[in-house]
Amino acid sequence: MKHFNRILLLLLSATCAYATGNDNELPDRVELKKVPMIRQKGNYCVPASAAMIAQFHGIKTDQDQVAELSSAMSANNQGTYPSDMLLAMQKLGFSGETLRWEGSADFYQHALPEIRKSLAHTGPIYISFRPNVFGSMGHGCVIVGYNDRHKELKFHNPWGQVFEKSYQQTAQEGYGIVLIEAPAEAPSASEDLIQKIQSIVPQFDGNFLMLQQRLARANQAHELVWCSRRDARDNARFARDTARDDGRMILELAFERAPAVFIPLSQSGDTQAYLFVTRPPEGGARFLVRKIDERGWQPAQLMTLGSLTRNWATAFQQNGHDEKIWELPMIELHPAPSL
């Protein structure tokens, strides 16, 4: 129901010229008026664009949080690659895909139909423009509408401007988009799932990556997520600060995708136990946390997500390197078996 209401809100927030009798046909004009305008700080065009899209979908975040969760290229904006934008959105709990084109024919055949469909049914779209369109470097903007009669797209520029470009101009000056899907509400963890995980992971075995290997061998659907920034893995303080400042939001978004997660309990970077976290059946601000140590599974306790982030930052030894990397690892668990 929550996912249905979100989609309904998106459709109501679009201004359409007319509605056809055929659901497979799209209106000739769509404008998403509820996309906020966020003016970028410094070179943060990718984080600012991501924040516009996230806020449209009801996710409370800002460009500073997005920059911390994305790559060096996204943060410094030496480039505006669609892959960097997708990485930032995935860290915020969204799914999506990148689409590039080579030349006008490719744009009209493949990109434009997806742009129109996404704007009509899903929400705003990130686009990367080529260097020398907005200054010497590439630039990222958000597509917020289209008009078939005028053959143009409408954009939010994180410089603080709203502008239009023709379909042909966009084909020539842009080169890639990111189509974003908002996270659907995940199911609660069933008793069957909990019992299955208890049989796969009966006790703590000393290493979070070994936990991931156990799940893989048991064919348990899961995803290992690295929640710190890729270019800051040598910085223990950065990992701890990210856990403190953004950890609760990261975990909240994880529960938009998954019914249960594992995170490590790592004091001074060394993992001492696993924490198996699920949403309680009755809901509320606190979550059910089961600690798994060398003795096995301990009784569940109700805890806030913020309290779980204090000992999240974990040091990993790299093969063939003396230096350790610092990360915020998380394993999202899913009820369906892996294929």
C-alpha positions in Angstrom: 0.0 0.0 0.0 2.8 2.4 0.8 4.4 1.8 -2.6 1.1 2.3 -4.3 0.5 5.6 -2.5 4.0 6.8 -3.5 3.3 6.0 -7.2 -0.1 7.7 -7.0 1.5 10.8 -5.5 4.0 10.9 -8.4 1.3 10.6 -10.9 -0.7 13.4 -9.3 2.3 15.7 -9.1 2.7 15.6 -12.9 0.9 18.1 -15.1 -0.3 16.4 -18.3 -1.8 18.0 -21.4 -4.4 15.3 -21.8 -5.1 11.7 -20.8 -5.6 9.1 -23.6 -8.0 6.2 -23.4 -5.2 3.8 -23.9 -3.0 3.2 -20.9 -0.1 2.3 -23.2 0.0 5.7 -24.7 1.7 8.6 -23.0 0.5 12.2 -22.7 2.1 14.7 -25.1 3.3 16.8 -22.2 4.5 16.1 -18.6 6.0 18.4 -16.1 7.0 17.3 -12.6 6.3 20.4 -10.6 7.2 19.0 -7.2 10.9 18.4 -8.0 12.7 20.8 -5.7 15.4 23.1 -7.0 18.6 22.6 -5.1 21.5 24.9 -5.8 24.8 23.1 -5.8 27.6 23.9 -3.5 31.0 24.2 -5.3 31.2 21.5 -7.9 28.5 19.3 -6.3 26.3 19.0 -9.4 25.9 15.3 -9.1 25.1 15.3 -5.3 22.7 18.2 -5.8 20.9 16.4 -8.7 20.7 13.2 -6.6 19.2 15.2 -3.7 16.5 16.7 -6.0 15.5 13.3 -7.2 15.6 11.7 -3.7 13.5 14.6 -2.1 10.9 14.2 -4.9 10.5 10.6 -3.9 10.1 11.6 -0.2 13.7 10.7 1.0 15.1 13.3 3.4 18.7 13.9 2.4 20.9 16.7 1.1 23.8 17.1 -1.3 26.4 16.9 1.5 25.1 13.5 2.6 25.0 12.3 -1.0 28.6 13.5 -1.5 29.8 11.5 1.5 28.2 8.3 0.1 29.3 8.6 -3.5 32.7 8.3 -5.2 35.5 10.8 -5.5 34.4 11.8 -9.0 30.9 12.5 -7.8 32.1 14.5 -4.9 34.8 16.5 -6.6 32.9 16.5 -9.9 36.0 16.2 -12.1 33.4 14.3 -14.2 29.7 13.7 -14.2 29.5 10.1 -15.1 26.1 8.4 -15.0 27.7 5.5 -13.1 28.7 7.9 -10.3 25.1 9.2 -10.1 23.8 5.6 -10.0 26.2 4.7 -7.2 25.0 7.7 -5.2 21.4 6.8 -5.6 22.0 3.2 -4.8 23.6 4.2 -1.5 20.3 6.2 -0.8 18.2 3.0 -1.3 17.2 3.5 -4.9 17.6 1.2 -7.9 18.1 2.3 -11.4 20.0 1.8 -14.7 22.2 4.0 -16.9 21.5 4.5 -20.5 23.9 6.1 -23.0 23.5 7.0 -26.7 25.8 7.5 -29.6 24.3 10.1 -32.0 20.9 11.4 -32.6 19.4 8.3 -34.1 20.3 6.3 -31.1 18.9 8.9 -28.8 15.5 9.1 -30.6 15.2 5.3 -30.8 16.3 4.2 -27.4 16.8 7.1 -24.9 13.8 9.4 -25.6 11.1 6.7 -25.3 12.6 5.8 -21.9 12.8 9.4 -20.8 9.1 10.0 -21.7 8.0 6.8 -20.0 9.9 7.4 -16.8 8.7 11.0 -16.5 5.1 10.0 -17.0 5.2 7.0 -14.6 8.1 7.1 -12.2 9.8 10.5 -11.7 12.7 12.8 -12.6 15.8 11.6 -14.4 19.5 12.5 -14.1 21.3 13.5 -17.3 25.0 14.0 -18.0 26.0 16.8 -20.5 29.2 16.7 -22.5 32.1 19.1 -21.7 31.9 22.6 -23.1 28.1 22.6 -22.9 28.1 24.1 -19.4 31.7 25.2 -19.1 34.8 23.2 -19.8 33.8 20.2 -17.7 30.8 17.9 -18.0 27.7 18.9 -16.0 24.8 17.0 -14.5 21.2 18.2 -14.5 17.7 16.7 -13.8 15.1 16.2 -16.4 11.7 17.3 -15.0 9.4 17.3 -18.1 8.9 16.9 -21.8 6.7 18.5 -24.4 6.1 16.6 -27.6 4.4 19.6 -29.4 7.5 21.7 -28.9 9.8 18.7 -29.1 11.7 19.8 -26.0 12.7 18.7 -22.5 12.6 20.7 -19.4 15.5 20.7 -16.9 16.5 21.7 -13.4 20.1 23.0 -13.5 21.7 22.8 -10.0 23.2 26.2 -10.7 19.6 27.4 -9.8 18.1 27.7 -13.2 15.2 26.0 -15.0 15.7 25.7 -18.8 14.5 23.9 -21.9 16.4 22.2 -24.7 15.0 20.6 -27.9 15.1 16.9 -28.3 17.8 17.4 -31.0 19.9 19.6 -28.8 19.7 17.1 -26.0 20.7 14.3 -28.3 23.8 16.2 -29.4 24.8 17.8 -26.1 24.0 15.0 -23.6 25.4 11.5 -23.6 23.8 9.5 -20.8 20.9 9.3 -18.3 20.1 7.5 -15.1 16.6 6.1 -14.8 15.7 5.9 -11.1 13.2 3.6 -9.4 12.2 4.5 -5.8 12.6 1.8 -3.2 9.5 -0.4 -2.7 8.5 -1.3 0.8 10.3 -4.5 1.8 8.5 -7.3 3.6 9.1 -7.9 7.3 11.4 -10.8 8.2 9.4 -14.0 8.5 10.0 -16.5 11.2 11.1 -19.0 8.5 13.7 -16.6 7.3 15.0 -16.0 10.8 15.3 -19.7 11.5 17.0 -20.3 8.1 19.6 -17.7 8.9 20.1 -19.2 12.4 20.9 -22.5 10.8 23.3 -21.0 8.2 25.1 -18.8 10.8 24.9 -20.6 14.2 27.7 -18.5 15.7 30.3 -15.8 15.2 33.2 -17.1 13.2 35.5 -14.1 13.3 35.2 -12.3 10.0 32.4 -10.4 8.3 33.5 -11.6 4.8 33.4 -15.2 6.0 29.7 -14.5 7.0 29.0 -13.4 3.4 30.7 -16.6 2.1 28.5 -18.7 4.4 25.4 -17.1 3.0 26.6 -17.6 -0.6 27.4 -21.3 0.0 23.9 -21.8 1.5 22.3 -20.1 -1.6 20.7 -17.5 0.6 19.8 -14.3 -1.3 21.8 -11.4 -0.1 23.8 -8.4 -1.1 27.0 -7.1 0.5 26.9 -3.3 0.6 29.9 -1.1 1.3 28.5 2.0 2.8 31.5 4.3 3.2 33.1 6.3 0.3 35.4 4.5 -2.0 38.1 7.2 -2.0 38.2 7.4 1.8 38.9 3.8 2.7 42.3 4.6 4.2 40.7 7.0 6.7 39.4 5.5 9.9 38.1 8.8 11.2 36.1 9.3 8.0 34.4 5.9 8.3 33.5 6.6 12.0 32.2 10.1 11.1 30.1 8.7 8.3 28.6 6.0 10.6 27.8 8.7 13.2 26.4 11.3 10.8 24.7 9.1 8.2 24.6 5.6 9.6 21.0 5.8 10.8 19.8 7.0 7.4 21.7 4.3 5.6 20.1 1.6 7.8 16.6 3.1 7.4 17.0 3.0 3.7 18.2 -0.6 3.8 14.9 -1.6 5.4 13.2 0.0 2.4 14.9 -2.8 0.4 15.3 -5.7 2.7 13.5 -7.4 5.6 16.8 -8.0 7.6 20.4 -6.9 7.6 23.7 -8.0 9.2 26.2 -5.4 10.4 29.4 -6.0 12.4 30.0 -5.1 16.0 33.6 -3.8 15.7 35.3 -2.1 18.6 38.4 -0.3 17.5 37.9 -1.7 14.0 38.1 -5.4 15.0 34.9 -7.4 14.5 33.8 -9.1 17.7 30.2 -10.2 16.8 27.5 -10.0 14.2 24.3 -8.0 14.7 21.2 -9.4 13.0 18.7 -6.6 12.7 15.0 -6.9 11.8 12.0 -4.6 12.0 9.7 -5.6 14.9 6.2 -6.8 13.8 4.5 -4.0 15.7 6.7 -1.3 14.0 8.1 1.7 15.9 11.3 3.6 16.1 13.3 0.7 17.6 14.5 -2.5 15.8 15.0 -6.1 17.0 18.7 -6.8 17.3 20.1 -10.2 17.9 23.8 -10.4 18.7 25.7 -13.4 17.4 29.0 -14.1 19.2 31.2 -17.1 19.8 28.5 -18.6 22.1 25.8 -18.3 19.4 22.7 -16.2 19.1 21.8 -14.0 22.1 18.2 -12.9 23.0 16.7 -10.1 20.8 16.8 -6.6 22.2 15.0 -3.5 21.0 17.5 -0.8 20.0 17.5 2.4 17.9 19.3 2.3 14.6 21.5 5.2 15.8 22.9 3.1 18.6 24.0 0.4 16.2 26.3 2.8 14.4 28.7 3.5 17.2 30.8 0.3 16.6 30.1 -0.1 12.9 33.4 1.1 11.3 35.5 -2.0 10.5 39.1 -2.4 9.4 39.8 -5.1 6.8 43.2 -6.4 5.8 43.9 -6.3 2.1 45.6 -9.2 0.5 49.2 -8.4 -0.3 49.0 -5.0 1.5 50.2 -3.9 4.9 47.6 -1.1 5.1 44.1 -1.8 6.2 40.9 -0.3 4.7 38.1 1.1 6.7 34.5 0.5 5.7 30.9 0.3 6.9 29.9 -3.2 5.6 26.3 -4.3 5.6 24.7 -7.5 4.3 21.1 -7.1 3.2 19.1 -10.4 3.3 16.2 -11.2 1.0 13.6 -13.9 1.3 13.9 -15.3 -2.2 16.7 -17.9 -2.9 19.6 -16.9 -5.1 19.5 -18.1 -8.7 
